[in-house]
Amino acid sequence: MDLNEARAIDVATSGGAMLPDTTPVAMAVRLLAEQDRDFCVVIGGGGRAVGIVLAADILDGLLPNTGPVSSRG
């Protein structure tokens, strides 16, 4: 999907939550956890999709990069 052309309705059935681009990250994290979703679609002015926040992106930002899981003792 080309985000330059996508509108909120295009992603409404995608399984992701839709959040305005002014939503604080903490609220997005809470929504992802409470609704057991894997991603949020960020909606900007005019109802256009301007980005996607993946749960994995948030975890990557919170957890230190310590190598593969298999190497953790």
C-alpha positions as CSV (number, residue, x, y, z in Angstrom):
1,M,0.0,0.0,0.0
2,D,1.4,3.4,-1.0
3,L,1.0,5.7,2.1
4,N,1.0,8.7,-0.2
5,E,-2.3,7.6,-1.7
6,A,-3.8,5.5,1.2
7,R,-6.8,6.8,3.1
8,A,-8.1,5.6,6.5
9,I,-10.8,3.7,4.8
10,D,-8.2,1.7,2.9
11,V,-6.7,0.4,6.1
12,A,-9.9,0.1,8.1
13,T,-10.1,-3.7,7.6
14,S,-6.4,-4.3,7.9
15,G,-6.6,-5.3,11.6
16,G,-4.6,-2.3,12.9
17,A,-5.9,0.4,15.1
18,M,-6.2,3.8,13.6
19,L,-4.7,6.7,15.6
20,P,-4.4,10.4,14.8
21,D,-0.8,11.6,14.3
22,T,-1.1,13.6,17.5
23,T,-1.5,10.5,19.7
24,P,1.2,10.2,22.4
25,V,3.4,7.1,22.0
26,A,2.3,5.9,25.5
27,M,-1.3,5.9,24.4
28,A,-0.4,3.9,21.3
29,V,1.4,1.3,23.4
30,R,-1.5,1.0,25.8
31,L,-4.0,0.5,22.8
32,L,-1.8,-2.1,21.2
33,A,-1.6,-4.0,24.5
34,E,-5.2,-3.7,25.6
35,Q,-6.6,-4.6,22.2
36,D,-4.0,-7.3,21.4
37,R,-3.1,-5.6,18.1
38,D,0.2,-5.9,16.2
39,F,0.2,-2.4,14.7
40,C,-1.4,1.0,14.6
41,V,-2.0,3.0,11.4
42,V,-1.2,6.7,11.9
43,I,-3.7,9.0,10.3
44,G,-2.8,12.6,9.4
45,G,-4.8,15.5,8.0
46,G,-7.4,14.8,5.4
47,G,-7.8,11.2,6.7
48,R,-4.6,10.0,5.0
49,A,-2.5,7.2,6.4
50,V,0.9,8.8,7.2
51,G,2.6,5.9,8.9
52,I,2.5,2.6,10.7
53,V,3.7,1.8,14.2
54,L,4.4,-1.8,14.8
55,A,4.4,-3.4,18.2
56,A,7.8,-4.8,17.3
57,D,9.1,-1.3,16.6
58,I,8.2,-0.2,20.1
59,L,9.8,-3.3,21.7
60,D,12.9,-2.8,19.7
61,G,13.1,0.8,21.1
62,L,12.6,-0.4,24.7
63,L,14.8,-3.5,24.8
64,P,18.5,-3.4,24.7
65,N,20.1,-5.1,21.6
66,T,21.6,-8.1,23.3
67,G,21.8,-10.5,20.4
68,P,19.7,-13.4,19.4
69,V,17.3,-14.9,21.9
70,S,19.2,-18.2,21.6
71,S,22.3,-16.6,23.0
72,R,20.6,-15.3,26.1
73,G,21.2,-17.4,29.1
